[in-house]
Amino acid sequence: MTGIEPLLECRDLRKRYGERTAVDGISFAIARGETYGLLGPNGAGKTTTISMLCGLLRRDGGEVFVAGRPVDIGATDAKASIGYVPQDLAIYPDLTARENLRFFGRLQRLGGRELDRRVDEILAMTDLADRAKDRVDSFSGGMKRRLNIGIGLLHRPALLVLDEPTVGVDPQSRNAILSSVADLGREGMAVLYTTHYMEEAERLCDRIGIIDEGRIKAEGTRRELVALVGQKDRVDLVASGAVGPATAALGALDFVEEATSGDGRIEIVVDQARNHLPRILETTADSGAIVKSVEVVEPDLEAVFLHLTGKALRD
């Protein structure tokens, strides 16, 4: 984020519970329009960190700034820039969707026509307009999740904090939630996203911080994190003809680290494989081999996460 002024900035956050250190010097920043993923196993310190940066939990050390304003327990003005969507549903089941939105909108100091306009916008955004007058206890899990997110967006926050927003929802609702989050980032909102689903982080997040034992173990884009642990792309070719000569020719290319073959397949280990794919196919054809299929396998965050923490994400 060099040269970019952050919307959210956390500096050296610390929190202890008795003898246990839950958060031990966490620092990170998020720019406008950026979606930042905070990934860690259970007990890593994610929820404690979120609670402190939202001003819900008193910290033992460190600083938090949102839009240049300090955030703390009593920092009402700074908190107004934050939309917080907790993992546990924060909605009233005996109220309708519209009544829930109006209630929480008034807590955010909205009223009159502005409140009515925002409620209608959120109902449309969350695809709940046709259920606006129905009690929430009649909703599916996915509908409740969408309403929960909509409440966090009512006051147009500069920063949206989403803590496990897709837990327990059906695939269709999950996809709708992810698409909505991606749209918010493109529209300029800063998003802090925690999840137990690695594929969500890979799909949504511009940068990712991997947290374990109260510390940030590594931070960066997916490609940067993969590079930290030396993971490379793999290109698998199914070919016929001169497979042996093609393998030798591919292995001689300066950007190929390793090339092996067997049973009509050629496997190549290479960095930034998609950038070199035209040259790979050209070299294979020039060597007399006929390519029948190509698959590029890029290293995923799961391998990086396991390497850095020694745990699976859902542990």
C-alpha positions in Angstrom: 0.0 0.0 0.0 3.0 2.3 -0.5 1.8 5.8 -1.4 -1.9 5.0 -0.8 -3.6 6.7 2.2 -5.4 4.0 4.2 -9.1 4.2 5.1 -8.5 1.9 8.0 -5.2 1.8 9.9 -4.5 -0.5 12.8 -1.2 -0.1 14.7 0.3 -2.6 17.2 -3.0 -3.8 18.6 -2.8 -5.8 21.8 -5.2 -7.6 24.1 -4.7 -9.9 27.0 -7.2 -12.0 29.0 -5.5 -12.7 32.3 -2.4 -14.7 31.4 -3.4 -15.3 27.8 -2.4 -13.0 25.0 -5.2 -12.9 22.5 -3.8 -10.2 20.2 0.0 -9.6 20.2 1.0 -6.5 18.2 -1.2 -6.7 15.1 -0.8 -4.0 12.4 -2.4 -3.7 9.0 -4.2 -1.1 6.8 -6.9 -1.1 4.2 -7.4 1.4 1.4 -10.6 2.7 -0.1 -11.9 0.2 -2.6 -9.8 -2.6 -1.3 -11.1 -5.9 0.2 -8.8 -7.3 2.8 -9.1 -10.8 4.1 -8.2 -11.7 7.6 -7.7 -15.5 7.7 -6.9 -17.6 10.7 -7.9 -20.8 12.5 -10.3 -20.7 15.5 -8.7 -18.9 18.4 -6.2 -17.0 16.3 -7.5 -13.6 17.5 -9.7 -12.5 14.5 -12.8 -11.7 16.5 -10.9 -9.9 19.2 -9.1 -7.8 16.6 -12.3 -6.9 14.9 -14.0 -6.0 18.2 -11.1 -3.6 19.0 -11.0 -1.9 15.6 -14.8 -1.4 15.6 -14.5 0.2 19.1 -16.5 -2.5 20.8 -13.7 -3.9 23.0 -11.2 -1.8 24.9 -7.7 -2.6 23.8 -4.6 -2.9 26.0 -2.4 -1.2 23.5 -2.2 0.1 20.0 -4.1 2.6 17.8 -7.0 2.4 15.3 -7.9 5.1 12.7 -10.8 5.1 10.3 -10.8 7.9 7.7 -8.1 9.6 9.8 -10.2 9.6 13.0 -9.2 7.6 16.1 -11.5 4.7 17.0 -12.1 3.8 20.7 -15.0 2.7 22.9 -16.5 6.2 23.1 -15.6 7.4 19.6 -19.1 7.8 18.2 -18.1 9.9 15.2 -15.4 7.5 14.0 -17.7 4.5 14.5 -20.3 6.1 12.2 -17.8 5.4 9.4 -18.0 1.6 10.1 -20.6 -0.9 9.1 -20.1 -4.0 11.3 -21.8 -7.3 10.3 -21.2 -9.9 13.1 -21.1 -13.6 12.6 -24.1 -14.1 14.9 -27.2 -12.7 13.4 -28.1 -9.2 14.8 -31.7 -9.0 13.7 -35.1 -9.2 15.4 -37.0 -12.4 14.2 -40.4 -11.1 15.3 -40.1 -7.9 13.1 -40.5 -7.7 9.4 -37.5 -7.1 7.1 -38.6 -3.4 6.6 -39.1 -3.0 10.4 -35.7 -4.3 11.2 -34.1 -1.9 8.7 -36.0 1.1 9.9 -35.1 0.3 13.5 -31.4 0.0 12.9 -31.5 3.0 10.5 -32.8 5.2 13.3 -30.0 3.9 15.5 -27.7 5.3 12.8 -29.4 8.7 13.0 -31.3 8.2 9.7 -34.9 9.5 9.5 -37.6 10.8 7.2 -37.4 10.4 3.5 -33.7 9.5 3.6 -34.4 6.5 5.8 -37.3 5.4 3.6 -35.0 5.7 0.5 -32.2 3.8 2.1 -34.5 1.0 3.3 -35.9 0.6 -0.2 -32.3 0.6 -1.7 -31.1 -2.1 0.8 -34.2 -4.3 0.2 -33.5 -4.2 -3.5 -29.8 -4.7 -3.1 -30.3 -7.8 -0.9 -33.1 -9.1 -3.1 -35.6 -8.9 -0.3 -38.0 -6.3 -1.7 -40.8 -8.9 -2.2 -40.4 -10.1 1.4 -40.2 -6.7 3.0 -43.5 -7.1 5.0 -42.7 -10.7 6.1 -41.5 -11.5 9.6 -37.8 -12.5 9.7 -38.5 -15.7 11.5 -40.1 -17.0 8.3 -36.8 -16.4 6.3 -34.3 -18.9 5.2 -30.8 -18.8 6.6 -29.5 -17.1 3.5 -32.2 -14.4 3.5 -31.4 -13.6 7.2 -27.7 -13.3 6.3 -28.5 -10.9 3.4 -30.6 -8.8 5.7 -27.8 -8.8 8.3 -25.4 -7.4 5.7 -28.0 -4.9 4.5 -28.3 -3.5 8.1 -24.6 -2.9 8.1 -24.8 -1.0 4.8 -27.8 1.3 5.7 -25.8 4.3 6.7 -23.3 4.0 3.7 -20.2 3.3 5.8 -16.7 4.0 4.5 -15.6 0.6 6.0 -17.6 -2.6 6.0 -16.5 -5.3 8.4 -17.8 -8.7 7.6 -17.2 -11.5 10.2 -17.9 -14.9 8.6 -20.9 -13.6 6.6 -21.7 -16.9 4.7 -21.7 -19.4 7.6 -24.6 -21.8 7.3 -26.1 -20.4 4.0 -27.1 -22.3 0.9 -24.8 -22.1 -2.2 -27.2 -19.7 -4.1 -27.3 -17.2 -1.2 -23.6 -17.6 -0.6 -22.9 -16.7 -4.2 -25.2 -13.7 -4.0 -23.4 -12.4 -0.9 -20.0 -12.8 -2.5 -21.1 -11.0 -5.6 -22.5 -8.1 -3.5 -19.3 -7.8 -1.5 -17.3 -7.7 -4.8 -19.5 -4.9 -6.1 -19.0 -2.9 -2.9 -15.3 -3.0 -3.3 -15.5 -1.9 -6.9 -17.7 1.0 -5.8 -14.9 2.3 -3.5 -15.9 0.8 -0.1 -13.1 -0.6 2.1 -14.0 -4.1 3.2 -12.5 -6.2 6.0 -13.5 -9.9 5.4 -13.0 -12.9 7.7 -14.0 -16.4 6.5 -13.4 -20.1 7.0 -13.7 -20.7 3.3 -10.4 -20.3 1.5 -12.1 -20.1 -1.9 -13.9 -17.0 -0.7 -10.7 -15.3 0.2 -9.2 -16.2 -3.2 -12.2 -14.9 -5.0 -12.8 -11.7 -3.2 -9.7 -10.4 -1.4 -7.2 -8.0 -3.0 -4.8 -8.7 -0.1 -4.8 -11.2 2.8 -3.4 -11.2 6.3 -2.8 -14.6 7.8 -3.2 -14.5 11.6 -2.3 -17.1 14.1 -1.6 -17.0 17.9 -2.5 -13.3 17.9 0.0 -12.2 15.3 0.0 -11.5 11.6 2.2 -14.3 10.1 2.2 -13.0 6.6 0.4 -10.4 4.4 0.1 -9.7 0.7 -1.7 -10.6 -2.5 -2.3 -14.3 -3.2 0.6 -14.3 -5.6 2.9 -12.7 -3.0 1.9 -15.1 -0.3 2.5 -18.1 -2.6 5.9 -16.7 -3.4 6.8 -16.5 0.3 6.8 -20.3 0.6 8.3 -21.0 -2.8 5.2 -22.4 -4.5 5.2 -22.4 -8.3 2.6 -23.0 -11.1 2.4 -26.3 -12.8 1.5 -26.8 -16.5 0.1 -30.3 -17.4 0.1 -31.2 -21.1 -1.5 -34.3 -22.6 0.4 -34.8 -25.8 1.2 -37.4 -28.5 4.1 -37.7 -30.9 7.6 -36.6 -30.0 6.9 -36.2 -26.2 10.5 -36.9 -25.2 12.1 -34.3 -27.4 9.4 -31.8 -26.5 10.1 -32.4 -22.8 13.8 -31.8 -23.3 13.1 -28.6 -25.3 10.7 -27.3 -22.6 13.2 -28.1 -19.9 15.8 -25.9 -21.7 13.7 -22.8 -21.6 15.1 -20.2 -19.2 11.8 -19.7 -17.3 11.1 -23.5 -16.8 12.4 -24.9 -13.5 11.6 -28.5 -14.2 10.0 -30.6 -17.1 9.1 -34.3 -16.8 7.1 -36.7 -18.9 5.4 -40.1 -18.8 2.3 -41.9 -20.2 1.7 -39.2 -22.8 1.8 -36.3 -20.3 4.3 -33.5 -19.9 4.5 -31.7 -16.5 6.3 -28.4 -16.3 7.1 -26.4 -13.1 7.2 -22.6 -13.9 6.6 -19.3 -12.3 3.8 -17.1 -13.7 2.7 -19.9 -16.0 -0.1 -18.0 -17.8 2.4 -15.4 -19.0 4.5 -18.1 -20.7 1.8 -20.3 -22.0 2.1 -19.2 -25.7 5.9 -20.0 -25.7 5.3 -23.3 -24.0 2.8 -24.4 -26.7 5.0 -23.1 -29.5 8.0 -25.0 -28.2 6.0 -28.2 -27.8 4.7 -28.0 -31.3 8.1 -27.1 -32.8 9.5 -30.2 -31.2 7.1 -32.5 -33.0 4.6 -33.1 -30.2 0.8 -32.7 -30.6 -0.9 -31.1 -27.6 -4.3 -32.5 -26.9 -5.1 -30.6 -23.7 -3.5 -28.1 -21.3 -4.2 -27.4 -17.7 -2.5 -24.7 -15.6 -2.5 -25.5 -11.9 -1.8 -22.5 -9.7 -0.8 -23.0 -6.0 -3.6 -22.1 -3.7 -3.8 -20.3 -0.3 -4.6 -23.5 1.5 -1.0 -24.7 1.0 0.4 -21.4 2.1 -1.8 -21.3 5.2 -0.9 -24.8 6.2 2.8 -23.9 5.8 2.6 -20.8 7.9 0.4 -22.0 10.7 0.7 -25.8 10.7 -3.1 -25.9 10.7 -6.0 -26.1 8.3 -8.1 -23.0 8.1 -11.1 -24.7 9.7 -9.2 -26.1 12.6 
